[in-house]
Amino acid sequence: MGRKRAVIPVLKNFRGYATCWANRTRHYFGDYGTPEAEAAYRTFVAQYAANPNAKASGSPNILTHVIRDFLRSPDAPASADKQAAIAYLINHLGPLALRQIEHVTAQDIKALFKAKAEETTEPGGKGGPKYGRATLRRWFANLKRVYSWAVESKRISAEAAAPVMAIKKLPIEAARRERDVEPVPRQHVEATIAALNRTVGEMVKLQLLTGMRPSDVFNMTGAEVFRTGIVKLGGTARDLDKAGVWVYVRKVHKTDRFGHVRVIILGDEAKAILEPRLTRVPNVPLFQPIESVAESYRKDTLDMKRSRPGSRAYNVKWTRQSYAQAIERAAEKAGVPKWTPYQVRHLVAVETQAEFDLDAARAKLGQKSISVAARYADFDFTRAVNIEKGKGKKEAS
């Protein structure tokens, strides 16, 4: 026989907080052992006796609960990846996770992020910094987004949230510094493509031809590729038949929140790669992991360790991690140093700048300003040498 359910929820000590479990929910009453917590518990028990669906008044404002309520609200980000990033934040709040949001101070937030910055990859302070500064800043931006929603939904007063929202600089000097992304040598890319299956190899080739981001490749659908007729791009009508190109217009992309339009030009070589794939359902990704598995299995039928197609469920589309992992394994198989898909974009920027100029690299990458393109391109050593030689000849004459 199963154990009978307790009629009255029992007050327990959960990580220093007075809590009880009722209606599949943990209810919080404050610090365990304090008169205030016991009084709040007795009030809740009285309410629970009259209404079994009652909730503890203090429960909703636990920081963890506020984050989860934000993710359930209509104001939550539409992207599943962004929702997962905010939910992932809960795992790193430490002692603040179960604290009332109005009791979390700016000093608490700074202390938390300082401790995260000082964490190392190995126990006992050994190894390098575990987290990068960009990662910690991204976590804090997500936390501020939750606080903004909490103020709008009256979960916390604007005065209580102001100190946290006013934090401009986090004490994260001990965290890992961001490294500049170096362009991968073209010979390494070509050697890796030879070791890849057809699907992933074509994805890398598309990046080489267009300079698009990895997410642009694995999120591409047939509905976003325009091949003929007049297309309105950024308020201007463009005749694709006259231009002789196709265009790939991203609906959701990195800078869409600023009103930017992401347009990628597809030339003849890119057309040849995409044309056989444009016969499928328009809103389905053109490159899918299950195709890659099937191709790899046919390519090496003697390798019985491989999973046969259909033996497990695969994602409908590639992710940043799975795409990078496929390239990493192929690079290792080809005997070249490991590289990441984003390095291809930097390679295209450097090659375009060398062949044309920095403004051409800006146009190729779809950047709005030359200053941003300069972060992807490289110092033009050859042009600088030629300018200096020309200057010397002019002075000699």
CORDA-V932044 format. One record per residue. N is the residue number from 1. PHI is phi in whole degrees, -180 to 180 (999 if undefined). Layout:
N|PHI / N|PHI
This chain:
1|999 / 2|-75 / 3|-71 / 4|-71 / 5|-72 / 6|-65 / 7|-70 / 8|-109 / 9|-59 / 10|-92 / 11|-77 / 12|-135 / 13|-93 / 14|-119 / 15|55 / 16|89 / 17|-110 / 18|-81 / 19|-139 / 20|-145 / 21|-109 / 22|-152 / 23|56 / 24|60 / 25|-137 / 26|-89 / 27|-106 / 28|-112 / 29|-128 / 30|116 / 31|-68 / 32|-68 / 33|90 / 34|-89 / 35|-60 / 36|-64 / 37|-67 / 38|-66 / 39|-66 / 40|-65 / 41|-66 / 42|-63 / 43|-63 / 44|-65 / 45|-62 / 46|-64 / 47|-67 / 48|-66 / 49|-64 / 50|-83 / 51|-142 / 52|-61 / 53|-94 / 54|-66 / 55|-123 / 56|-68 / 57|-64 / 58|-86 / 59|-63 / 60|-62 / 61|-94 / 62|-62 / 63|-55 / 64|-61 / 65|-66 / 66|-63 / 67|-63 / 68|-67 / 69|-66 / 70|-62 / 71|-68 / 72|-88 / 73|-84 / 74|-65 / 75|-84 / 76|-66 / 77|-61 / 78|-72 / 79|-71 / 80|-65 / 81|-65 / 82|-69 / 83|-63 / 84|-64 / 85|-65 / 86|-72 / 87|-64 / 88|-64 / 89|-60 / 90|-58 / 91|-68 / 92|-115 / 93|-81 / 94|59 / 95|-67 / 96|-79 / 97|-61 / 98|-105 / 99|-94 / 100|-60 / 101|-62 / 102|-74 / 103|-96 / 104|-84 / 105|-98 / 106|-63 / 107|-65 / 108|-63 / 109|-64 / 110|-64 / 111|-65 / 112|-62 / 113|-72 / 114|-66 / 115|-64 / 116|-66 / 117|-66 / 118|-89 / 119|-66 / 120|-117 / 121|-71 / 122|-125 / 123|-62 / 124|77 / 125|78 / 126|-88 / 127|83 / 128|-87 / 129|-58 / 130|-79 / 131|-119 / 132|-91 / 133|-65 / 134|-63 / 135|-64 / 136|-66 / 137|-66 / 138|-67 / 139|-61 / 140|-67 / 141|-62 / 142|-66 / 143|-65 / 144|-65 / 145|-65 / 146|-65 / 147|-63 / 148|-60 / 149|-66 / 150|-63 / 151|-68 / 152|-64 / 153|-93 / 154|65 / 155|-83 / 156|-152 / 157|-74 / 158|-63 / 159|-67 / 160|-71 / 161|-84 / 162|-56 / 163|-60 / 164|-70 / 165|-67 / 166|-85 / 167|-65 / 168|-103 / 169|-131 / 170|-92 / 171|-80 / 172|-119 / 173|-62 / 174|-77 / 175|-72 / 176|-68 / 177|-77 / 178|-71 / 179|-94 / 180|-65 / 181|-78 / 182|-89 / 183|-67 / 184|-79 / 185|-60 / 186|-60 / 187|-65 / 188|-70 / 189|-65 / 190|-65 / 191|-66 / 192|-70 / 193|-59 / 194|-64 / 195|-94 / 196|-89 / 197|-75 / 198|-61 / 199|-62 / 200|-69 / 201|-61 / 202|-70 / 203|-63 / 204|-67 / 205|-61 / 206|-62 / 207|-63 / 208|-63 / 209|-78 / 210|-115 / 211|75 / 212|-73 / 213|-73 / 214|-56 / 215|-65 / 216|-65 / 217|-73 / 218|-80 / 219|-98 / 220|-65 / 221|-124 / 222|-65 / 223|-68 / 224|-98 / 225|-104 / 226|-107 / 227|-110 / 228|-140 / 229|84 / 230|-95 / 231|-124 / 232|-89 / 233|-122 / 234|61 / 235|88 / 236|-119 / 237|-80 / 238|-121 / 239|-95 / 240|-70 / 241|-64 / 242|-71 / 243|-74 / 244|75 / 245|-133 / 246|-102 / 247|-130 / 248|-112 / 249|-109 / 250|-73 / 251|-82 / 252|-122 / 253|-150 / 254|-60 / 255|-114 / 256|-67 / 257|-68 / 258|-94 / 259|83 / 260|-78 / 261|-103 / 262|-99 / 263|-119 / 264|-119 / 265|-82 / 266|-114 / 267|-86 / 268|-62 / 269|-67 / 270|-67 / 271|-60 / 272|-62 / 273|-72 / 274|-86 / 275|-55 / 276|-65 / 277|-92 / 278|-82 / 279|-87 / 280|-84 / 281|-55 / 282|-57 / 283|-94 / 284|-96 / 285|-54 / 286|-72 / 287|-118 / 288|-128 / 289|-60 / 290|-63 / 291|-65 / 292|-63 / 293|-64 / 294|-63 / 295|-67 / 296|-65 / 297|-68 / 298|-69 / 299|-71 / 300|-137 / 301|-71 / 302|-83 / 303|-84 / 304|-77 / 305|-77 / 306|-72 / 307|-76 / 308|-71 / 309|-56 / 310|94 / 311|-82 / 312|-153 / 313|-87 / 314|-119 / 315|-64 / 316|-69 / 317|-135 / 318|-72 / 319|-117 / 320|-58 / 321|-72 / 322|-68 / 323|-65 / 324|-65 / 325|-67 / 326|-62 / 327|-69 / 328|-62 / 329|-66 / 330|-68 / 331|-64 / 332|-64 / 333|-67 / 334|-80 / 335|78 / 336|-117 / 337|-59 / 338|-66 / 339|-144 / 340|-112 / 341|-58 / 342|-69 / 343|-68 / 344|-66 / 345|-61 / 346|-69 / 347|-62 / 348|-62 / 349|-63 / 350|-65 / 351|-67 / 352|-67 / 353|-64 / 354|-67 / 355|-81 / 356|-119 / 357|-161 / 358|-66 / 359|-67 / 360|-66 / 361|-64 / 362|-61 / 363|-65 / 364|-63 / 365|-82 / 366|78 / 367|-86 / 368|-83 / 369|-132 / 370|-68 / 371|-62 / 372|-72 / 373|-63 / 374|-64 / 375|-71 / 376|-92 / 377|-80 / 378|-127 / 379|-65 / 380|-82 / 381|-64 / 382|-61 / 383|-66 / 384|-63 / 385|-65 / 386|-63 / 387|-64 / 388|-66 / 389|-65 / 390|-64 / 391|-65 / 392|-65 / 393|-65 / 394|-66 / 395|-67 / 396|-68 / 397|-74
